[in-house]
Amino acid sequence: MFLRQRHLHRKEIEELETNHKEIMESLETISDDLEEEQKIALATKIMEQLKVNLNILVVGATGVGKSSTIAALFKNGKDFVEIGTDSKPQTQNIEKFVISNNITLWDSPGLGEGEEKDKKHKDNIIAKLQEKDKDGNALIDLVLVILDATNKDLETAYKLINKVIIPNMPNKDRILIVLNKCDCVIDRVDFVENGRKLTDEQIQYLDSKVNDIRGRVKKDTGVDVEPIYYSAGLKKENKLQETPYNITKLLYFITKKNPPIKRLMYIGQDNKEKGTDDGKKDYEKSWWKSTWEFVTDLAKENKDTAKQMMSDYALPFVKNPAIRKILDNLLKKL
């Protein structure tokens, strides 16, 4: 009797695992079939129902390229003006910038402006990191630390990362350190003459810098970080911003650092001028897959919610008869 029950239990588990695998494959098929506009519409509908917000703290010294980075990442980012520029004088406060109904950026100066100002900046950053939302959760979902890849002295940055941000960030996985102006290391002419791609010498230099940062942060805090380098695109006064490099990779890493439930918010908010990247991965496709993980997570955790989402939200957007059949079968399984 016991052996028979155990056999039945194992059979049920195997059946559940098979169904789960089919569900995941079906969701990926649906995602691949939807046009970008349909995904945007679907994501918008889901976000309206969930009523969640995304808050990113952007930290970096004046001149590292915060404005150009935000402009390269988001379609509404061109209106972002960082603290410390001619059009926005330096203040002692963290400034709020709304990208969309769901995405808010918080701009904080970096350190290195004198002991008194640095103390004020540290206090403000710590207060923001410890701030709670209406549900009692940490307000800040991600800290984006922007450094200048051409800067050889990063001691001030290490103080900020290791002694201010990491100790006060509840979830250490929500920190992303990035190096802007990667095209300008050694000699920018080499980058331009190489078809707007990094030369082997530049890559070697940047990889060494990434390893140094990773090692220093690990040694001082015990936290693993994965810095990446990119170029937001050179921007000269009264001229259009140049094509970015590795900006799709940056968006992919930013998205992956967020909780799956909040990744859908990036859909429809990204800048379409992606430029070029290092080609190590299909970042565009990987980004779409990453944003879609929330839907698959729902299917894993809450069958009823997943069923409602698929029937009420996803089905109306699917036009392909074959995919609709897959979705119908999927709903029956749920």
Summary of the structure (lengths in Angstrom):
residues: 334
radius of gyration: 22.5
end to end distance: 30.5
largest distance: 82.0
contacts: 1000
relative contact order: 0.13
helix: 56%
strand: 13%
